Structure formats: structure tokens, C-alpha cells
Amino acid sequence: QVQPAESGGGLMRPGESLRLSCHASGSIFVYTMGWYRQAPGEQRDLVASISSSGSTFYADSVKGRFTISRDNAKNMVYLEMNNLKPEDTAVYFCNRGPGSVHLPWGRGSQVTVSP
């Protein structure tokens, strides 16, 4: 199994927007896919997930600001992040959703939100 490849992170100011992309090898269309994030010294937490049928879940901290989407034909998963806040600063990872055997974790994409 090949680890997912995340991209699109950067240094942002509060209130700005950013879109993360993730390419996961293999056929992802049968799996719920998720975006996770890990801040320094903290555990990796689920931020958002999208099922194979398109149902979505968002952590309370990002609800209304982040949007997860997927393109099964391209094996891509996206995370649109709006109104970024300093507390969104973390390394963002994509992988299969909770309840599925995870792929090997990729290197993630660093998002830093600072005035």
C-alpha cells in the first residue's frame, strides 16, 4: 500500500482561505476518506470525512468553515478551508476514515495560520 500524498499547505493569515489536496493510490471510491490534523504535542484528530456516497462529517471546531470533497475518478480528496484561525495550525493528513484500516500515513501538509 502506498501512502497518500498531501499538498497545498502554507503560511496563511487569519481569515484567509486555502485548499488542500490529497492523492490516494488504489480505488478509494469504496472507502470513507478523511482529513486529520496534528498540532505540535497533540494527537492526530479527525477534522472531516466523506463517505463513498458523499455524506460528510465535520469536527465542531471546523464546522461551517471547512468543506471536504472527493473525486473518485482521480483518487483525489480535497479540503477547502475558509476563515482560517490560528488554532487551525497543524500538519494535515488524509487517509481512510475511522473504522477502516488506514493506509500508511503520509508526510502531511503543514498549515500555519499567523497574524
N, C-alpha and C positions, 0 to 999 in steps of 0.2 A: 504494500500500500504506500502511496506517495502522499507526503504531507501537503496540505493546502498551501497556496501561495497568496498572501495578503498584500495589498498595495493601496496607496492613496493617502497615507498619513502625512502629518506635517505639523508645523508650528502655527497655531491659529490664535486669534484674539477672541475674547468673549463676544458672543452674538453672531459670529461668523458661521458659515456652513462648509461642510466637507463631505465627500462621498468616498467610502472605502469599497474596494473590490476584492473579490476572492475567487480564485480558480481552484476548483477541487477536481482532481482526476477521477476517472471512473464515472459510473452512472449515478448522479446524485438525485435523480428525479424521484426515486422511491423513498428518500430519506427526508426527515425534518432536518433542516440546516439552521445553524445558529451562529450568532456573533457573541463572543465572550470578550471580557476585558480584565486586565490585571494591572492594578496600580502598584507602585513600589511598596513592598512589605505587606501586601494584601493577597488574598486568594483570588483565583480566577473565577469570575462570576458571569453568568449568562445575562446578556443585555437584551437580546431579541432573538426570536426564532420564527421560522416559517415552515409550515408543513408542506408535504407534497401536493396538497390540494390548495395551498395558498393561505391557510389560516395562520394568523400571526399572534405572537405573544411579545409583550414588552415589559421590561422591568419598570417599576413605578418611577424610578429616577429619570427615565428617558421617554416615558410615555408622552405623546404629543409633540415630541421634538425629533425623534429618530424614526426612520422608516426602513424596514427590511424588504428586500425583493429578491427574486431569483430568475434566472434564465436557464432552464434545464437544458435546452439545446446547446448552450455554450458552456455548461457546467460552471456557471458563474452565480455568485451570491453577492449582493450589494447591501451597503448600509449607508443611507442618506442621513446625515446628522446636521440638524439645524439648531440655531440659537445655542451654540456651544458654550459650556460653562467650564470654569477651571476644574471643577470636580469630575469632568469627563476625561481629564488627563489620565492616560493609561496606554498600555500596549493592547491592541485589539487583535483578536484571533477569530478565525472562523473554523467551524468543524461541524460534524453531525450534532444533532440536538440531543438533549438529555434522553436517556433511555435507549440510545443506540451505542454500539461500540464505536468509540471515537477513532478517527484516523490519527496517525502520528501528528502531534502538534507542530505547526509551522513556526516560523520566526516572529510572526505577527507584524503589525504595523503601528508605529508609535504615533500617538496623537497627543500633542501638548497644547493646552489652552492657557494662555498667559496674557495679562494686560500689556 
